[in-house]
């Protein structure tokens, strides 16, 4: 994909978490202790990851979020500075801690994550209002669900009124108010999240096409359902398109969804049709799995373009 001028402008509203990552031979069962092979501490949080993903792919990323007033927050601001992410609208909250994620990665690269949200939970509509000037000129708003409904609703209202594309990555999944769903242009659940958003069991035996159709009936315009190694399913008014993934050597799947969503927002903002934008996103998601931890795995523009073959 040829890069265009000017760079797409994307606002990301969401979380920052410090990631405490351990690689284990297998996931523990309830009540069991499993000894891990390695441990690392590094930056994470779906919002921050996606903002950094956008910047690495050539977008102008503004991140709106909240951290504690602690050394983890100092590390976060230094990271955003290095990565070229505008963090003017990230606030420090002295009453709670910066978000923390415990990430367990199995030897075949699958992950399980628990998060203590801390300051992410305190992000409110006032914080979005304070950043509302940012939404006026952006091409897209990108949100996830590691923050509450209140800031998400305020952000999608403001961005959609300003004419930006609204991309919502419902991770972790929960059912959302109609006021949010009706303003979502692109909803990007994985297969489990798609079912959870409908109040179903995450493993419910339903075909992905009908699950996506039910999500569209809630008011979202387009569903782009990620299906791991099977790629993605794009369901629009015009029909259904299956997009293949890319064959890579998987080390750690943590952050694959973040890379996918960042790339989708960039590609859509550059005017690519949804099928090609999803293929670009599948390449970015696949590349993110080839390195341990999230930030080292987020690809740059040239690497994604080379895999896509454009
Ligand atoms: O999507 C991966 C991210 O989810 C990790 O960085 C972890 O912090 C959790 O927020």
Boltz pocket constraint, residues with backbone or C-beta under 6 A from the ligand:
constraints:
  - pocket:
      binder: B
      contacts: [[A, 15], [A, 17], [A, 18], [A, 19], [A, 43], [A, 44], [A, 45], [A, 46], [A, 49], [A, 100], [A, 101], [A, 103], [A, 113], [A, 115], [A, 146], [A, 254], [A, 255], [A, 256], [A, 257], [A, 258], [A, 294]]
      max_distance: 6.0
